[in-house]
Amino acid sequence: MVRLKPVVNDPQGLVVTEALHALGYDEVEGVRVGKFISLELGDGDPERARARVEEMCRRLLCNGVIEDYRFQLSEGGEAS
């Protein structure tokens, strides 16, 4: 998952918050919108896979200046 850092304004999240309020969901206090990216890797070595995904996030998938990321590895193509 990649999402804006807490200190960065999230205009899309603000729009979603306002839309939910307009629909009567007044209990929603805030929304942060992010990206969910699912990767399938051919490498069976978990440590190598973790290192490669970390590298992919730093180099391409996440803008480290304004975004944070986290990931979880799973086996057998089961997303978690």
Buried (B, 14 or more C-beta within 10 A) or exposed (E): EBBBEEEBEBEEBBEBBEEBEEEEEEEEEEBBBBEEBEEEEEEEEEEEBBEBBEEBBEEEBBEEEEBBBEBEEEEEEEEE
